[in-house]
Amino acid sequence: MKKSFILIALSFLAAACFCETKFPQTREGNTHILSNTDLKKLQSEPVNKYTTDSLYKEYDALRKSCGKNSELFEKKCSQEFADRAIKISGYIKKVKKNVLGEYIVDLGTTKLLAWDIGVVYPRKTADDVIAKILSLKEGDYFEAVVYTRETYMYVDMPVWNDNGSYRPFK
């Protein structure tokens, strides 16, 4: 009985130590909207760091671990890969705007079969932030805390709502 209790207590302690930090947030599509305070905390928390190539490698390893079971792969992507706060780094390949009005900073990968990774800024991004995005050039180094999706090809910039405009922390 005592051994069972100790094992359960240690399990809860380990889970508390190794779980990712979660912040209250609202979602608008893929946009993660946090309070300004929580966004500052997220930026200062230790999060896993990935280069574009290492994020692709993790996704590819997850795919390979599922064999040819696409249902298992989809489940693992949504439960294990998506909605994690990570720090992504890489070199800018291009900056573009999609049909939804979102700005995307494409970071290049060097893997033969990998697509570039797009860091997505939401449609309601503040004008001064858009001006900074538009000043980025091919080859510039880029690093940011982002949230993952169910695929490695896009990650989302977490933001706070500043009177109807979205702002990432910085």
BELKACOR-V90987 format. One record per pair of residues at least 12 apart in sequence whose C-alpha atoms are under 10 Angstrom apart, sorted by the first residue. I is the first residue (numbers start at 1). J is the second residue. Records with the same first field share a line. If there is no record, write none. Layout:
BEGIN
I=J  J
END
This chain:
BEGIN
20=45  46  47  48  84  85
21=41  42  45  46  47  84  85
22=38  42  83  84  85
23=35  38  39  41  42
24=38  39
25=38  39  158  159  160
26=160
28=122
29=122
30=83  120  121  122  147  148  149  155  156  157  158
31=120  121  122  123  124  147  155  156  157  158  159  160  166
32=83  122  146  147  156  157  158  159  160
33=122  157  158  159  160  161  166  167  168
34=158  159  160  161  168
35=159  160  161  162
36=159  160  161  162  167  168  169
37=160  169
38=159  160  169
39=145  158  159  160  167  168  169  170
40=160  168  169  170
41=169
42=85  86  145  146  158  169
43=85  86  87  144  145  146  158  168  169  170
44=145
45=85  145
46=85  86  87
47=84  85  86  87  88  145  146
48=84  85  86  87  88  145
49=85  86  87  88  89  143  144  145
50=86  87  88  89  90  143
51=87  88  89  90  91  107  108  109  143
52=88  89  90  91  107  108  109  110  111  114  115  116  117  118  152  153
53=88  89  90  107  108  109  110  111  114  115  116  117  152
54=88  89  109  111
55=81  86  88  89  109  117  148  151  152  153
56=109  110  111  113  114  115  116  117  151  152  153
57=111  114  152
58=81  152
59=77  81  150  151  152  153
60=114  151  152
62=76  77  80  81
63=76  77
74=150  151
75=150
76=150
77=149  150  151  152
78=148  149  150  151
79=150
80=150
81=147  148  149  150  151  152
82=147  148  149  150  151  152  155
83=146  147  148  149  150  155  156
84=146  147  148  149  150  155
85=145  146  147  148  155  156  157  158
86=144  145  146  147  148  155
87=143  144  145  146  147  148
88=107  117  119  142  143  144  145  146  147  148  155
89=107  108  141  142  143  144  145
90=106  107  108  109  117  139  140  141  142  143  144
91=105  106  107  108  109  137  138  139  140  141  142  143
92=105  106  107  108  109  116  117  118  136  137  138  139  140  141  142  143
93=105  106  107  108  109  116  117  118  136  137  138  139  140  141
94=106  107  108  116  118  136  137  138  139  140
95=107  118  119  133  134  135  136  137  138
96=118  120  133  134
97=120  121  123  134
98=120  123
99=123
100=122  123
101=121  122  123  124  125
102=119  120  121  122  123  124  125  130
103=118  119  120  121  122  123  124  125  130  133  134
104=117  118  119  120  121  122  133  154  155  156  157
105=117  118  119  120  121  133  134  136  137  138  142  154  155
106=118  119  120  138  142  153  154
107=119  138  139  140  141  142  143  153  154
108=138  139
114=152  153
115=152  153  154
116=152  153  154
117=151  152  153  154  155
118=152  153  154  155  156
119=142  143  144  146  147  148  153  154  155  156  157
120=146  147  154  155  156  157  158
121=133  155  156  157  158  159  166  167  168
122=156  157  158  159  165  166  167  168
123=165  166
124=161  164  165  166  167
125=159  160  161  162  164  165  166  167  168
126=161  162  163  164  165  166  167  168
127=165  166  167
128=167
129=165  166  167  168  170
130=167
144=156  157  158  168  169  170
145=157  158  168  169
146=158  159  168
157=169
END
